Amino acid sequence: MLFVEFARRIGLLLLFVTSLSAVGRAAEPGFDVVVYGGTAGGVAAAVTAARAGRTVILIEPSAHLGGMSSGGLGATDIGNKSVIGGFARDFYRRLGRHYAQDTAWSFQKRADYKSGRQQGGEAEMWTFEPHVAERLFHESCQESGVTVLLNERLDLVRGVAKSTARLRSLWLESGREIVGRVFIDASYEGDLMAKAGVAYHVGREPNATYGESLNGVQTAQATKHQFKVPIDPFREPGNPTSGLLFGIHAGTPGRDGTGDRRVQAYNFRMCLTDAPENRIPFPKPHNYRRENYELLRRYIEAGVWDAFCSNIPMPNRKSDCNNCGAFSTDFIGESYDYPEANHARRAQIVTAHAEYQQGLMYFLANDEQVPAKIRTEVSAWGLCRDEFTDHGGWSHQIYVREARRMISDVVMTQHHCQGRETVPDSVGMAAYTMDSHNVQRYAQGGRVFNEGDVQVGGFPPYPISYRAIVPREAECPNLFVPVCLGASHIAYGSIRMEPVFMVLGESAALAADLALRDDIPVQQVPYARLRDRLLEARQVLQGP
């Protein structure tokens, strides 16, 4: 039995028991601010609202706070550190203080760090261990007085209660009704946004929708994380009637620039170690199927080994391992259903991703048809005994790179990223490359191709509009959406970074405080007043 599957079943059992005891429970006392989703952005929003004197509840469906920031993404995707301010910057400084005092970290590394990584007289750390990040998120919530509710999911059947367009409360699967004045959906999925009746999009828009060139199907851009040599796609090489290998989808990729409902690939960021005393060998998953990796075996046999090239060093002999190459940890083509699936279907998708990726690592470390040099390289690494201890060393957070995206009065697009359009109501800056992972894998002309990977940068930091994190007023006047914000597929690929989510979560909370003070819809918060609050909080609203 997989560690992750065991943990999931125990969690469902506990949730069922909790539900039995909560049936018929009346609505609880209300909160000024209800934050759904304990991602890094959700923590930033909750802590900021509480520091402003508001009563705040933070609801997280899992047992953990921090989302990807505590789920294995320890090598922070930044873009440009100079535009990260406020709560987010403080978080990386808290990490800096932790590692400056960490006696387990080697003396030389601590000395180099203290002398070379300074800003404003205070050390920062942008590469960190997952368990340290989670502890700091919890400490921030405790210090500010946030009520944290873990293992509680939005009831996707009962959903929410509204008074006209205004959200009044949300229902949890345990039977609890949480009443609030302002709501912030900081989840990666956007479930609260969807239940509130807010317009959104899933998948890739056609280029024509916003006059972009990098949205929709992108076979012409498919140069990175692509097969470098021709690989036969058929189960019996050269025989199309034998069927396609696992992971290759039938049909054409579609015409370049056209939209679809496909979502870029998900994976788990693995926190690995090569320290023997802390290393757990890669486990063989319960449903291991060696044939699922035949395409990779052929690729390696053809002379290409690039599936393990993104293994970024972190403190204490650990690494953050991400997807790399044409066939790696991204489970291409298997994320399409996730954004709008119910909780049970999502659990199936998460388990399938875990089994695929655990199987991949087991295959590379153990299969006799994998060259010995590669087996030795991979098996030198393993999961960490001191990370994700309730999941056997495996991350609790699947990397939801993209799910729903709000359609708001301002939708951020490629034009904003590349500076052809700008916004006057900045609530934070984005700076990362427009980055989409592969979306599909297909066969054409007797060889295999990946499609959807786009990585286009070379532009300076750009502002994100306040109107992109609030819905249209007629749809919901008391909701913020700082994670599933209004952005096209390709612009979201630039914005969707953990520091930016923290920035936008903090900005949403400060705007919520102003809306509550004046009892006005969030869409009517005067930007001049909000801007003053953001600058007071040391947010960065324009580029260097």
C-alpha positions as MATLAB code, in Angstrom:
seq = 'MLFVEFARRIGLLLLFVTSLSAVGRAAEPGFDVVVYGGTAGGVAAAVTAARAGRTVILIEPSAHLGGMSSGGLGATDIGNKSVIGGFARDFYRRLGRHYAQDTAWSFQKRADYKSGRQQGGEAEMWTFEPHVAERLFHESCQESGVTVLLNERLDLVRGVAKSTARLRSLWLESGREIVGRVFIDASYEGDLMAKAGVAYHVGREPNATYGESLNGVQTAQATKHQFKVPIDPFREPGNPTSGLLFGIHAGTPGRDGTGDRRVQAYNFRMCLTDAPENRIPFPKPHNYRRENYELLRRYIEAGVWDAFCSNIPMPNRKSDCNNCGAFSTDFIGESYDYPEANHARRAQIVTAHAEYQQGLMYFLANDEQVPAKIRTEVSAWGLCRDEFTDHGGWSHQIYVREARRMISDVVMTQHHCQGRETVPDSVGMAAYTMDSHNVQRYAQGGRVFNEGDVQVGGFPPYPISYRAIVPREAECPNLFVPVCLGASHIAYGSIRMEPVFMVLGESAALAADLALRDDIPVQQVPYARLRDRLLEARQVLQGP';
ca = [
       0.000    0.000    0.000;
       1.390    3.381   -0.964;
       2.166    5.706    1.916;
       0.162    8.409    0.154;
      -2.828    6.117   -0.376;
      -2.780    4.982    3.271;
      -2.720    8.591    4.460;
      -5.548    9.499    2.108;
      -7.787    6.702    3.369;
      -7.128    7.572    6.999;
      -7.973   11.199    6.210;
     -11.250   10.217    4.581;
     -12.166    8.045    7.574;
     -11.506   10.893   10.005;
     -13.521   13.249    7.841;
     -16.443   10.778    7.813;
     -16.390   10.491   11.606;
     -16.272   14.278   11.923;
     -19.196   14.602    9.542;
     -21.365   12.255   11.619;
     -20.884   14.410   14.690;
     -21.543   17.664   12.848;
     -24.813   16.926   11.054;
     -27.395   19.547   11.823;
     -24.908   21.945   13.378;
     -26.051   25.559   13.251;
     -24.026   28.316   11.664;
     -21.113   29.383   13.812;
     -20.337   32.972   14.800;
     -19.233   34.898   11.743;
     -15.794   36.175   10.797;
     -14.800   39.429    9.198;
     -12.651   37.560    6.683;
     -12.969   33.945    5.559;
      -9.959   32.611    3.635;
     -10.430   29.341    1.785;
      -7.166   27.627    0.864;
      -4.128   27.429    3.117;
      -1.662   28.006    0.297;
       1.186   30.448    0.849;
      -1.092   33.106   -0.633;
      -3.873   32.080    1.737;
      -1.600   32.315    4.765;
      -0.426   35.754    3.639;
      -4.028   36.906    3.277;
      -5.168   35.515    6.619;
      -2.220   36.838    8.620;
      -2.455   40.279    7.006;
      -6.183   40.577    7.713;
      -5.662   39.493   11.335;
      -2.854   42.001   11.806;
      -5.283   44.666   10.590;
      -7.526   43.782   13.513;
      -9.995   41.568   11.702;
     -11.404   38.256   12.891;
     -10.124   35.692   10.425;
     -10.585   32.002    9.736;
      -8.268   30.118    7.379;
      -9.757   26.900    5.993;
      -7.458   24.318    4.435;
      -8.735   21.041    2.916;
      -5.564   19.117    3.789;
      -3.639   18.636    7.016;
      -0.943   21.118    5.986;
      -0.424   24.841    5.502;
       1.668   26.382    2.751;
       0.606   24.656   -0.465;
       3.569   24.195   -2.766;
       5.857   26.334   -0.582;
       5.701   23.627    2.066;
       4.956   20.862   -0.424;
       8.391   20.491   -1.984;
       8.915   23.663   -4.008;
      11.860   24.718   -1.889;
      13.817   26.277   -4.765;
      11.704   29.382   -5.134;
      10.748   30.518   -8.634;
      11.367   34.247   -8.362;
      11.931   36.109  -11.613;
      13.188   39.255   -9.889;
      13.684   39.464   -6.115;
      13.579   43.262   -6.113;
       9.821   43.314   -6.726;
       8.952   40.958   -3.859;
       7.973   42.949   -0.760;
       5.690   42.920    2.254;
       4.670   39.616    3.842;
       6.438   37.579    1.166;
       9.772   39.290    1.732;
       9.366   38.882    5.474;
       8.738   35.167    4.984;
      12.059   34.712    3.178;
      13.769   36.753    5.885;
      12.262   34.528    8.570;
      13.728   31.603    6.662;
      17.019   33.468    6.620;
      16.980   33.838   10.398;
      16.208   30.147   10.772;
      19.115   29.006    8.616;
      21.518   31.530   10.115;
      20.951   29.715   13.427;
      20.687   26.166   12.069;
      23.504   24.200   13.707;
      22.866   21.231   11.394;
      23.780   23.333    8.396;
      27.504   23.230    7.707;
      29.575   26.043    9.200;
      31.074   26.998    5.824;
      27.670   27.261    4.139;
      26.331   29.368    6.977;
      29.372   31.640    6.768;
      29.056   32.034    2.995;
      25.359   32.690    3.407;
      25.794   35.349    6.079;
      28.424   37.207    4.107;
      26.930   36.886    0.638;
      23.157   36.925    0.990;
      22.273   40.192    2.606;
      19.700   42.805    1.780;
      18.713   45.690    3.982;
      21.014   44.338    6.673;
      18.972   41.158    7.121;
      19.685   37.698    5.738;
      17.208   36.016    3.388;
      16.786   32.444    2.228;
      15.033   31.586   -1.032;
      15.914   27.879   -0.998;
      14.598   25.929    1.974;
      13.290   22.664    3.405;
       9.528   22.033    3.239;
       9.048   21.315    6.944;
      10.744   24.571    7.891;
       8.416   26.569    5.638;
       5.339   24.880    7.079;
       6.435   25.578   10.640;
       6.925   29.265    9.843;
       3.486   29.491    8.230;
       1.910   28.016   11.357;
       3.887   30.367   13.578;
       2.679   33.390   11.583;
      -0.931   32.301   11.957;
      -0.547   31.682   15.693;
       1.209   34.992   16.297;
      -1.496   36.976   14.516;
      -4.476   35.139   16.014;
      -5.802   33.480   12.857;
      -8.260   30.644   13.459;
      -6.903   27.745   11.395;
      -9.207   24.936   10.304;
      -7.395   21.969    8.733;
      -8.865   18.880    7.030;
     -12.032   20.792    6.117;
     -13.223   20.927    2.508;
     -15.866   23.000    0.790;
     -19.028   20.959    0.310;
     -19.315   20.959   -3.467;
     -22.999   20.009   -3.273;
     -24.278   22.559   -0.746;
     -21.631   25.066   -1.736;
     -22.372   28.574   -0.522;
     -25.227   30.755    0.696;
     -25.706   34.128   -0.955;
     -27.860   37.185   -0.365;
     -28.479   38.390   -3.907;
     -24.924   38.332   -5.335;
     -23.222   38.698   -1.959;
     -21.622   35.688   -0.277;
     -23.024   35.079    3.193;
     -21.506   31.730    4.123;
     -19.902   28.555    2.841;
     -20.655   24.977    3.766;
     -18.007   22.428    4.646;
     -18.317   18.674    4.195;
     -18.281   18.260    7.976;
     -21.608   20.091    8.122;
     -20.181   23.345    9.433;
     -21.459   26.596    7.991;
     -18.860   29.371    8.065;
     -20.348   32.853    7.953;
     -18.277   35.808    6.805;
     -18.373   39.396    5.630;
     -15.563   39.162    3.059;
     -14.250   35.971    1.455;
     -10.881   35.227   -0.130;
     -10.488   32.174   -2.357;
      -6.757   31.425   -2.113;
      -7.003   27.821   -3.307;
      -5.204   26.526   -6.366;
      -8.483   25.129   -7.713;
     -10.876   28.088   -7.347;
     -13.726   26.032   -5.890;
     -15.157   28.868   -3.799;
     -14.988   31.230   -6.761;
     -16.885   28.729   -8.906;
     -19.557   28.084   -6.272;
     -20.013   31.842   -5.869;
     -21.086   32.028   -9.515;
     -18.035   33.880  -10.790;
     -17.080   33.483  -14.449;
     -13.905   31.552  -15.159;
     -12.015   29.677  -17.842;
     -10.300   26.280  -17.872;
      -7.706   25.369  -20.463;
      -6.095   27.423  -23.189;
      -7.886   30.303  -24.873;
      -7.529   30.699  -28.625;
      -4.913   33.297  -29.536;
      -7.707   35.335  -31.094;
      -9.491   35.841  -27.757;
      -6.975   38.378  -26.446;
      -4.890   38.957  -29.552;
      -1.995   36.850  -28.220;
       0.555   34.707  -30.023;
       1.575   32.246  -27.273;
      -1.805   30.912  -26.140;
      -3.634   27.895  -27.517;
      -1.915   24.934  -29.175;
       1.815   25.584  -29.629;
       3.538   22.936  -31.723;
       5.865   25.539  -33.245;
       7.148   26.517  -29.791;
       7.833   22.910  -28.817;
      11.614   22.973  -28.628;
      12.396   22.566  -24.915;
      11.450   19.447  -22.920;
      10.993   17.855  -26.332;
      12.239   14.519  -27.693;
      15.673   15.245  -29.115;
      15.761   12.180  -31.357;
      13.004   10.247  -33.148;
      11.389    7.591  -30.942;
       8.947    5.006  -32.264;
       5.530    5.482  -30.550;
       4.054    2.012  -31.127;
       3.963   -0.929  -28.740;
       5.486   -3.041  -31.483;
       8.022   -0.784  -33.190;
       6.955    0.058  -36.716;
       3.487   -1.467  -36.303;
       0.710    1.157  -35.918;
      -1.926   -1.558  -35.444;
      -0.261   -2.614  -32.181;
      -1.395    0.604  -30.502;
       0.431    3.474  -28.877;
       2.739    3.260  -25.884;
       1.503    4.423  -22.499;
       1.245    8.198  -22.180;
       0.826    8.925  -25.899;
      -2.620   10.184  -26.801;
      -4.328    9.327  -30.047;
      -5.277   12.040  -32.505;
      -3.689   15.228  -33.733;
      -2.524   17.990  -31.379;
      -4.820   20.562  -32.962;
      -4.092   23.601  -35.072;
      -1.591   26.115  -33.660;
      -3.252   28.997  -31.859;
      -6.581   27.261  -31.317;
      -7.959   26.864  -27.810;
      -8.779   23.689  -25.937;
      -9.774   22.459  -22.485;
      -6.401   20.869  -21.861;
      -4.383   21.866  -18.783;
      -0.598   21.893  -18.500;
       0.970   18.904  -16.781;
       1.082   18.452  -12.999;
       3.653   16.601  -10.926;
       5.012   16.415   -7.379;
       8.090   18.424   -6.470;
      10.247   15.828   -4.723;
      12.382   16.724   -1.735;
      15.276   14.271   -2.052;
      18.454   13.547   -0.117;
      21.702   11.715   -0.750;
      22.489   11.469    2.977;
      22.376    7.714    3.745;
      21.123    8.205    7.302;
      18.140   10.257    6.072;
      17.431    8.542    2.752;
      14.374    6.376    2.038;
      14.884    4.291   -1.137;
      12.365    5.096   -3.847;
       9.329    2.900   -3.068;
       7.756    0.516   -5.554;
       4.143    1.695   -5.895;
       1.297   -0.707   -5.322;
       0.139   -0.576   -8.958;
       3.594   -0.505  -10.553;
       3.524   -1.203  -14.283;
       6.921   -1.425  -15.903;
       5.435   -1.001  -19.381;
       4.409    2.567  -18.475;
       8.066    3.561  -18.850;
       8.835    1.816  -22.130;
       8.899    5.140  -23.978;
      11.529    6.418  -21.546;
      13.518    3.195  -21.872;
      13.639    3.619  -25.663;
      14.640    7.259  -25.268;
      17.521    6.332  -22.977;
      18.509    3.508  -25.338;
      18.620    6.094  -28.150;
      21.312    7.913  -26.181;
      19.420   10.667  -24.350;
      19.405   10.908  -20.546;
      17.792   14.149  -19.338;
      14.968   13.042  -17.051;
      16.820   13.856  -13.813;
      18.566   17.111  -14.658;
      16.511   19.440  -12.441;
      17.726   18.521   -8.969;
      18.353   21.842   -7.218;
      20.498   21.814   -4.028;
      18.860   22.825   -0.754;
      20.106   22.974    2.845;
      21.098   19.863    4.779;
      21.968   17.624    1.802;
      18.544   17.894    0.229;
      17.297   18.881   -3.189;
      14.154   20.110   -4.918;
      13.627   17.790   -7.886;
      11.362   18.998  -10.703;
      10.432   17.858  -14.189;
      13.206   17.960  -16.770;
      13.407   16.676  -20.315;
      10.955   15.026  -22.688;
       9.908   12.198  -20.340;
      10.183   12.996  -16.657;
       8.066   13.646  -13.558;
       5.320   15.612  -15.349;
       2.372   13.276  -15.958;
       1.536   14.768  -19.335;
      -2.119   14.585  -20.374;
      -3.497   13.396  -17.033;
      -4.466   16.727  -15.431;
      -7.334   17.702  -17.729;
     -10.157   16.602  -15.425;
      -8.684   17.976  -12.224;
      -9.843   21.636  -12.225;
     -13.577   20.905  -12.244;
     -13.600   17.424  -10.712;
     -15.262   16.640   -7.405;
     -13.158   15.732   -4.389;
     -13.347   11.978   -5.022;
     -12.253   12.280   -8.642;
      -9.426   14.626   -7.669;
      -8.212   12.083   -5.122;
      -8.050    9.508   -7.924;
      -6.050   11.892  -10.100;
      -3.645   12.694   -7.262;
      -3.124    8.982   -6.537;
      -2.528    8.278  -10.243;
       0.096   11.030  -10.362;
       1.820    9.696   -7.243;
       1.865    6.148   -8.602;
       3.197    7.300  -11.971;
       5.985    9.383  -10.440;
       6.950    6.890   -7.749;
       6.964    4.218  -10.437;
       9.196    6.379  -12.610;
      11.781    6.790   -9.857;
      11.625    3.101   -8.920;
      12.096    2.175  -12.585;
      15.140    4.410  -13.004;
      16.729    3.212   -9.780;
      16.081   -0.521  -10.177;
      15.154   -1.761  -13.643;
      17.865   -3.958  -15.157;
      17.258   -2.537  -18.631;
      18.214    0.921  -17.382;
      21.982    1.422  -17.788;
      23.877    0.754  -14.562;
      25.359    4.256  -14.565;
      21.885    5.798  -14.488;
      20.638    3.373  -11.837;
      23.614    4.283   -9.666;
      23.026    8.013  -10.164;
      19.319    7.849   -9.307;
      19.518    5.353   -6.451;
      22.079    7.546   -4.683;
      19.061    9.736   -3.934;
      15.860    8.993   -2.070;
      13.005   10.502   -0.127;
      13.751   12.240    3.177;
      12.874   10.585    6.478;
      12.413   13.999    8.096;
      10.117   15.477    5.404;
       6.418   14.703    4.855;
       6.592   12.306    7.782;
       2.858   11.541    7.648;
       3.190   10.571    3.951;
       6.274    8.361    4.125;
       8.505   11.070    2.697;
       6.220   11.820   -0.249;
       4.771   15.314   -0.672;
       1.224   16.007    0.472;
       0.694   18.606   -2.286;
       0.311   17.882   -5.981;
       1.645   20.725   -8.121;
      -1.524   22.276   -9.533;
       0.209   24.541  -12.007;
      -3.059   25.832  -13.372;
      -6.742   25.102  -12.833;
      -9.592   27.605  -13.084;
      -8.778   31.210  -14.004;
     -11.234   34.002  -13.286;
     -12.718   36.132  -16.057;
     -12.761   39.552  -14.417;
     -12.987   43.165  -15.562;
      -9.254   42.996  -16.277;
      -7.705   39.774  -17.546;
      -3.909   39.809  -17.526;
      -2.530   38.742  -20.906;
       0.674   38.320  -22.881;
       0.422   42.040  -23.708;
       0.776   42.962  -20.027;
       3.702   40.595  -19.593;
       5.582   42.069  -22.531;
       4.760   45.692  -21.700;
       2.477   46.494  -24.622;
      -0.300   47.177  -22.119;
      -0.010   48.343  -18.527;
      -2.431   48.855  -15.645;
      -2.864   51.873  -13.345;
      -3.992   49.939  -10.266;
      -1.028   47.733   -9.370;
      -1.343   45.408   -6.372;
       1.956   43.643   -6.970;
       4.491   42.789   -9.619;
       5.164   39.663  -11.656;
       8.517   39.039  -13.277;
       8.837   35.389  -14.298;
       9.121   34.048  -17.827;
       5.824   33.137  -19.518;
       6.075   29.459  -18.660;
       3.757   26.627  -19.617;
       4.728   22.999  -19.124;
       3.809   20.475  -21.787;
       0.108   19.874  -22.285;
      -0.067   16.761  -24.468;
       2.026   13.974  -25.990;
       1.122   12.677  -29.446;
       2.424   10.622  -32.373;
       2.976   11.942  -35.868;
       4.930   10.521  -38.775;
       6.025    7.495  -36.769;
       7.639    9.440  -33.907;
       6.665   10.993  -30.576;
       6.205   14.681  -29.813;
       5.320   16.769  -26.774;
       3.222   19.925  -27.160;
       2.469   22.915  -24.977;
       5.819   23.834  -23.449;
       6.311   27.588  -23.836;
       9.094   29.558  -22.157;
       9.346   33.145  -23.330;
      10.994   35.824  -21.209;
      13.221   38.814  -21.705;
      10.791   41.405  -20.331;
      11.019   43.520  -17.157;
       8.708   43.171  -14.124;
       5.146   44.311  -14.786;
       2.207   45.318  -12.542;
      -0.822   43.133  -11.815;
      -4.180   44.913  -11.765;
      -6.391   45.089   -8.674;
      -9.313   44.360  -11.001;
      -7.688   41.016  -11.880;
      -8.075   39.740   -8.287;
     -11.737   40.747   -7.807;
     -14.719   39.421   -9.776;
     -17.163   41.581  -11.659;
     -19.266   43.359   -9.061;
     -22.548   41.941  -10.358;
     -21.226   38.406   -9.828;
     -19.949   38.787   -6.273;
     -19.231   42.053   -4.404;
     -17.399   40.541   -1.424;
     -14.938   38.022   -2.865;
     -11.218   38.170   -3.698;
      -9.427   35.640   -5.915;
      -5.654   36.219   -5.621;
      -4.542   32.762   -6.836;
      -6.996   31.790   -9.598;
      -6.956   35.415  -10.705;
      -8.004   36.865  -14.024;
      -5.275   35.877  -16.471;
      -5.001   34.134  -19.798;
      -3.286   30.775  -19.907;
       0.045   32.163  -21.029;
       0.032   35.200  -18.712;
      -0.876   32.951  -15.785;
       2.264   30.981  -16.587;
       4.263   34.087  -15.677;
       2.205   35.131  -12.639;
       1.735   31.730  -10.964;
       4.749   31.892   -8.651;
       4.555   31.363   -4.890;
       6.052   34.760   -3.914;
       3.546   36.495   -6.215;
       0.655   34.572   -4.687;
       1.797   35.795   -1.268;
       1.987   39.360   -2.572;
      -1.517   39.170   -4.048;
      -2.913   37.485   -0.929;
      -1.597   40.308    1.234;
      -2.964   42.925   -1.156;
      -6.387   41.268   -1.122;
      -6.444   41.298    2.678;
      -5.547   44.993    2.907;
      -8.259   45.800    0.370;
     -10.704   43.663    2.365;
      -9.985   45.732    5.459;
     -10.791   48.940    3.561;
     -14.003   47.453    2.143;
     -15.090   46.398    5.636;
     -14.323   49.826    7.093;
     -16.551   51.605    4.585;
     -19.043   48.767    4.066;
     -18.598   48.886    0.296;
     -18.207   46.274   -2.429;
     -14.603   45.212   -2.882;
     -14.751   46.504   -6.447;
     -15.358   50.037   -5.111;
     -12.329   50.275   -2.810;
     -10.620   53.566   -3.743;
      -7.326   52.601   -5.310;
      -5.510   55.675   -3.972;
      -6.260   54.573   -0.403;
      -5.342   50.982   -1.157;
      -2.099   52.076   -2.749;
      -1.134   53.951    0.412;
      -1.822   50.853    2.516;
       0.210   48.660    0.171;
       3.182   50.997    0.245;
       2.939   51.208    4.021;
       3.155   47.403    4.051;
       6.333   47.659    1.917;
       4.728   46.196   -1.155;
       6.465   46.889   -4.471;
       4.027   48.315   -7.011;
       6.307   49.348   -9.854;
       9.459   47.995  -11.412;
      13.022   48.946  -10.523;
];
